[in-house]
Structures are given as structure tokens and as C-alpha cells.
Amino acid sequence: MNDLLAAIYLICFAAIAGGAFALMTQNLRGAAALAPVPVRGSSPKRHPEAPEPGEEVLYIDLSRERLEELYQQAS
């Protein structure tokens, strides 16, 4: 009886593993088919909110030294 259950288990395991592999390969093929083909000589589209070249951008300095300095000032 145990041999029969082990055989059924292995058959089901192989079926699930094969199905997972088939699903993964089909997803990869589908994603490759949907990927845009790069056109030579064209530049990528810029985001509408992207800063122009040379424009100053506001940013927050979160380096470790700066954070430690702010922590010391708050104490």
C-alpha cells in the first residue's frame, strides 16, 4: 500500500512540476513577444516631470553623517 501511495505521490509531483515549468516557459515567451524592439537612432521618451538639463533640483541629503548631525542638534 505504501508503494502505491509513493508512486501516486511521485506522479502527481511530476505533473505539477511539469505544469509549472510549462507555464513559466509560456510566460517568458509571451513577455519576449511583447517587448518593444528598440529603434536605432531614436532617443527614449522623457518623463513629463523630468527636469530640463541644467535645471536645479531640490533634494534631501540623507547621508549617515548628515543624519547624525541632525540627531545631535535635536538633543
ABEGO torsion letter per residue (X at the ends): XAAAAAAAAAAAAAAAAAAAAAAAAAAAAAAAAABBBBBBGBBBBBBAABBBBGBBBBBBBABAAAAAAAAAAAX
